[in-house]
Amino acid sequence: MKKVVHQSSVPEETVNMKDASGVKIQWLINSSDDAENFFMRRFTVDVGGYTPRHSHPYEHEVYVLEGKGKVFIDGEWHDFEKDFVIFVPPDLEHQFKNTGDKELIFLCSVPAKPSA
């Protein structure tokens, strides 16, 4: 099945995870689109907001569309801004924080079938 839509037509959900604040997600491409290999997500993080610090057995590929922030990966903080790319390897603890004065928006791809 093909899909050609504007991102604004994809529902946005609040991330209701422990230790997350001001984070919304859109599942731009997922299993409902018959994606078999990768899912694409769009995150919006409010000013001062952050994702939970966590780890899992699959990687993330991130592209920053707007804003600036810090990413915690495996014990270290790294600054980033618009047009940065970030790779988070499997099993490393990570967290994203908005340190700017406007929304932080990034795309994040993950495997459709993460290993257990």
VENKASUL-V799096 format. One record per helix or strand. SS is the DSSP state (@ for helix, = for strand). FROM is the first residue (numbers start at 0). TO is the last residue. If there is no record, write none. Layout:
# VENKASUL-V799096
SS_FROM_TO + SS_FROM_TO
This chain:
# VENKASUL-V799096
@_6_8 + =_12_13 + =_20_28 + @_30_32 + =_37_49 + =_53_53 + =_59_65 + =_67_72 + =_75_80 + =_84_87 + =_93_97 + =_103_110
